[in-house]
Amino acid sequence: MTAPTASVPGDADQARAALESLRTEIAKAVVGQDATVTGLVVALLCRGHVLLEGVPGVAKTLLVRALAASLELGTKRVQFTPDLMPGDITGSLVYDARSSRFSFQPGPVFTHLLLADEINRTPPKTQSSLLEAMEERQVTVDGVSRALPDPFLVVATQNPVEYEGTYPLPEAQLDRFLLKLNVPLPSREDEIGVLLRHADGFNPRDLAAAGLRPVATAADLEAAREAVAKTSVSPEIAGYVVDLCRATRESPSLTLGVSPRGATALLSAARAWAWLTGRDYVIPDDVKALALPTLRHRVALRPEAEMEGVTADSVISTLLHHVAVPR
């Protein structure tokens, strides 16, 4: 496989530098979590959405708030609860007594970055209200479709250890997320840094006081997306992505493998990663780097495999070692 000669326009270089500076800016509020920040940037480049999973107290919500503060984009937060209704997210028709008419009152989904906090605490009916918004970038109320702003990104959080009073996301909802990022506990050094930062007066509710400022604009993001769209993909790389996804459908440990939509998502994420690392072509390592976050939520384990301690990550990691890599 012959790699094309790199050729990236100047505004794309500026956009890459702006997006890379997000990591430094977010670090003013969140210690560590570089991989999670990179995943969020990849999702922005791919027009995708992100599901963050981690135990309470690992700064999932703070991470999203810091990302919003580092971008010149509008953001809103919805705390998902059992009594939340679909109209509380999408908006609804409200009767105006003065004009004797119904008018549409937009919901919080009409923003650039929507934080869906603890999304699995609301019933499936309310969860499904996001399906159209995430896939079609629009909201339909009373037969009228209204476009959402561009860019539009949903970042949802959920707790993997507390199941009482929760509603697991159905496969159709999970498939709308480009990436599922596991937010780990910090290392000992990072946790010491967190404690010292709080001892110095850091207030997670006041990010402006922490010095966070917008370092990337919507124009930077659009220039970056145009550059990612020009990142070339060889037939060998496309075949590698397809072979990997088809292998999940044949795995004896899985009842559900990756769909063609998942294969498309993996290739899209790999292109964004390739561009972020300074190349205008995709290599197998790009696919490998994004395979776990892109595919882990698109497969379903057999009950007997789950009882034996098998995880989605371990199955995908095994397939990455067995599927032939193009050279």
C-alpha positions in Angstrom: 0.0 0.0 0.0 1.5 3.3 -1.1 0.8 6.3 1.1 -0.2 9.5 -0.7 1.9 12.6 -0.3 0.7 14.8 2.5 -0.8 18.1 1.4 -2.7 20.1 4.0 -3.9 23.7 3.4 -2.8 26.5 5.8 -6.3 27.0 7.4 -6.4 23.3 8.1 -3.1 23.6 10.0 -4.5 26.5 12.0 -7.6 24.5 12.7 -5.6 21.5 13.9 -3.5 23.7 16.2 -6.7 25.2 17.6 -8.2 21.7 18.3 -5.0 20.4 19.8 -4.9 23.4 22.2 -8.3 22.2 23.6 -6.3 19.6 25.6 -4.2 22.2 27.3 -7.2 24.4 28.0 -9.3 21.6 29.4 -6.4 20.5 31.6 -6.9 23.7 33.6 -10.0 22.1 35.0 -9.5 18.3 34.5 -6.4 16.5 35.5 -5.5 13.6 33.1 -8.2 12.1 30.8 -6.2 13.0 27.6 -7.7 10.0 25.8 -11.2 11.1 26.6 -10.6 14.6 25.4 -9.1 13.3 22.2 -12.3 11.1 21.7 -14.5 14.2 22.1 -12.5 16.0 19.5 -12.7 13.1 17.1 -16.5 13.1 17.6 -16.7 16.8 16.8 -14.7 16.2 13.6 -17.0 13.3 12.6 -20.3 15.0 13.5 -20.8 12.2 15.9 -22.0 11.8 19.5 -20.3 10.4 22.6 -21.4 8.3 25.5 -19.2 8.7 28.6 -19.3 5.9 31.1 -17.5 6.0 34.4 -18.1 5.7 38.2 -19.3 8.8 40.0 -16.7 11.4 40.8 -14.3 11.0 37.8 -15.2 14.4 36.4 -17.5 13.3 33.5 -19.7 16.3 33.7 -16.8 18.7 34.5 -15.0 17.4 31.4 -18.0 18.3 29.1 -18.4 21.7 30.8 -14.7 22.4 30.3 -14.9 21.3 26.6 -17.8 23.8 26.2 -15.9 26.6 27.9 -13.0 25.9 25.5 -15.1 26.2 22.4 -17.1 29.2 21.1 -20.2 27.1 21.0 -23.5 27.2 22.8 -24.1 24.5 25.4 -27.0 23.3 27.5 -27.3 20.6 30.2 -30.3 18.3 30.8 -30.4 16.2 34.0 -32.2 13.0 33.0 -34.6 11.9 35.6 -37.5 9.3 35.7 -40.1 12.0 35.3 -38.5 13.8 32.4 -40.8 14.0 29.3 -39.8 14.1 25.6 -41.1 17.6 25.3 -38.8 18.7 28.1 -35.9 18.0 25.7 -37.2 18.7 22.2 -39.6 21.5 23.0 -43.4 21.7 22.7 -46.3 23.8 21.4 -47.4 26.4 24.0 -50.7 28.2 23.8 -50.4 32.0 23.8 -53.7 33.5 25.2 -52.9 36.9 23.7 -52.6 35.7 20.2 -55.0 32.7 20.6 -52.3 30.6 18.9 -50.0 27.8 19.7 -46.3 28.6 19.3 -43.3 26.4 19.4 -41.1 26.7 22.5 -37.7 25.2 21.7 -36.2 22.8 24.2 -32.6 22.5 25.3 -31.7 20.3 22.4 -31.5 23.4 20.3 -27.9 24.1 21.1 -24.5 23.2 19.8 -23.3 20.9 22.7 -26.0 19.1 24.7 -24.9 17.4 27.9 -27.4 14.6 28.6 -26.4 13.8 32.2 -27.2 10.3 33.5 -29.1 9.4 30.3 -30.0 6.0 31.6 -32.1 7.4 34.4 -35.0 8.3 32.2 -37.5 5.8 30.6 -37.0 4.6 27.0 -39.8 6.9 25.7 -37.8 9.9 26.7 -34.5 8.4 25.6 -36.0 7.9 22.2 -36.8 11.6 21.8 -33.1 12.1 21.0 -33.0 9.6 18.2 -34.2 11.9 15.5 -32.0 14.8 16.8 -28.9 12.6 16.9 -29.4 11.0 13.5 -31.2 13.6 11.4 -30.1 16.8 13.1 -33.7 18.0 13.4 -36.7 17.8 15.7 -40.2 17.2 14.5 -43.1 18.4 16.6 -46.7 18.4 15.4 -45.6 17.4 11.9 -43.2 20.3 11.5 -39.4 19.6 11.3 -37.0 22.1 12.7 -33.3 22.0 12.0 -30.8 21.9 14.8 -27.7 24.2 14.9 -24.5 23.1 13.3 -22.3 21.8 14.8 -24.5 19.7 17.1 -23.0 17.2 19.5 -24.7 15.1 22.2 -22.5 14.0 25.1 -24.3 11.6 27.4 -23.1 10.2 30.7 -24.0 7.1 32.5 -22.8 5.2 35.7 -21.8 1.6 35.0 -22.2 0.3 38.6 -25.5 1.6 39.8 -28.5 0.0 38.1 -31.3 0.6 40.5 -33.8 3.0 38.9 -32.0 3.0 35.6 -33.2 2.0 32.1 -30.5 0.4 29.9 -30.1 2.1 26.5 -31.5 0.0 23.7 -29.3 -1.0 20.8 -30.9 1.5 18.5 -30.0 4.3 20.8 -26.5 3.0 21.5 -25.9 2.8 17.7 -26.4 6.5 17.4 -23.3 7.2 19.5 -20.1 7.4 17.4 -18.0 6.6 20.5 -18.4 5.1 23.9 -15.5 6.3 26.0 -14.8 4.7 29.4 -13.6 7.4 31.8 -11.1 5.7 34.2 -10.2 6.4 37.7 -7.1 8.7 37.8 -3.6 7.4 38.5 -2.1 8.1 41.9 -0.1 11.0 40.6 -3.2 12.6 38.9 -5.3 12.1 42.0 -2.7 13.9 44.1 -2.8 16.7 41.5 -6.6 16.9 41.9 -6.3 17.2 45.6 -3.6 19.9 45.5 -5.6 21.8 43.0 -8.7 21.8 45.2 -6.5 22.7 48.2 -5.3 25.8 46.2 -8.9 26.9 45.8 -10.1 25.4 42.5 -13.9 25.7 42.2 -15.3 23.3 39.6 -18.4 25.4 39.4 -16.5 28.5 38.3 -14.5 27.6 35.2 -13.9 31.2 34.3 -12.0 31.7 37.5 -9.8 28.7 36.6 -8.8 30.6 33.5 -10.6 28.6 30.8 -11.3 30.6 27.6 -12.4 29.7 24.1 -9.5 28.5 22.0 -11.4 27.1 19.0 -14.3 28.5 17.0 -17.0 27.0 14.8 -14.9 28.2 11.7 -11.9 26.2 13.0 -14.1 23.2 13.3 -15.5 23.6 9.8 -12.1 23.9 8.3 -11.0 20.8 10.2 -14.0 18.8 9.0 -13.2 19.8 5.4 -9.7 18.6 5.8 -10.8 15.3 7.3 -13.1 14.8 4.4 -10.1 14.9 2.1 -8.2 12.3 4.1 -7.8 9.4 1.7 -8.8 5.8 2.3 -7.3 3.0 0.3 -9.3 -0.1 -0.7 -7.0 -2.1 1.5 -8.0 0.0 4.6 -11.7 -0.2 3.7 -11.3 -4.0 3.4 -9.6 -4.1 6.8 -12.4 -2.2 8.5 -15.0 -4.5 6.9 -13.1 -7.7 7.8 -12.9 -6.5 11.4 -16.6 -5.7 11.6 -17.6 -9.0 9.9 -15.4 -10.9 12.4 -17.6 -9.6 15.2 -20.7 -11.1 13.6 -19.0 -14.5 13.5 -17.6 -14.4 17.0 -19.0 -17.2 19.2 -18.9 -14.9 22.2 -21.3 -12.4 20.7 -25.0 -12.5 19.9 -24.9 -9.2 18.0 -22.0 -8.0 15.8 -21.2 -4.7 14.4 -23.6 -3.4 11.7 -22.5 -1.6 8.4 -23.3 1.6 10.2 -20.7 0.7 12.8 -18.1 0.0 10.0 -18.8 3.4 8.6 -18.4 5.0 12.0 -15.0 3.2 12.5 -13.7 4.4 9.2 -14.9 8.0 9.9 -13.2 8.0 13.3 -10.0 6.6 11.9 -9.9 9.4 9.2 -10.3 12.0 11.9 -7.6 10.5 14.0 -5.2 10.3 11.0 -5.8 14.0 10.3 -5.2 14.9 13.9 -1.9 13.1 13.9 -0.8 15.1 10.8 -1.5 12.7 7.9 -3.9 13.0 5.0 -4.2 9.2 4.6 -5.4 6.4 6.9 -3.1 3.5 8.1 -4.1 0.4 10.0 -2.9 1.8 13.3 -5.6 4.5 13.0 -8.3 1.9 12.7 -6.8 0.0 15.7 -6.6 3.1 17.8 -10.4 3.8 17.4 -11.7 0.2 17.3 -12.5 -0.1 20.9 -14.4 3.2 21.5 -16.2 2.9 18.2 -17.3 -0.8 18.4 -17.6 -1.7 22.1 -21.2 -0.5 22.4 -22.3 -2.0 19.1 -21.9 -5.6 20.1 -23.8 -7.8 22.6 -22.2 -10.6 24.6 -23.7 -14.0 25.0 -24.9 -14.6 28.6 -22.6 -17.6 29.1 -19.6 -15.5 27.8 -20.5 -12.7 30.2 -20.7 -15.2 33.1 -17.1 -16.3 32.3 -15.8 -12.8 32.6 -15.6 -12.0 28.9 -16.1 -8.4 28.0 -16.8 -6.6 24.7 -13.3 -5.0 24.9 -11.6 -8.4 25.3 -13.5 -9.8 22.3 -12.6 -6.9 20.0 -9.0 -6.9 21.2 -8.7 -10.6 20.3 -10.2 -9.9 16.9 -7.7 -7.1 16.3 -4.9 -9.7 16.8 -6.5 -12.2 14.5 -7.8 -10.2 11.6 -5.2 -9.8 8.8 -3.7 -6.4 8.7 -3.0 -4.9 5.2 0.6 -4.0 4.4 
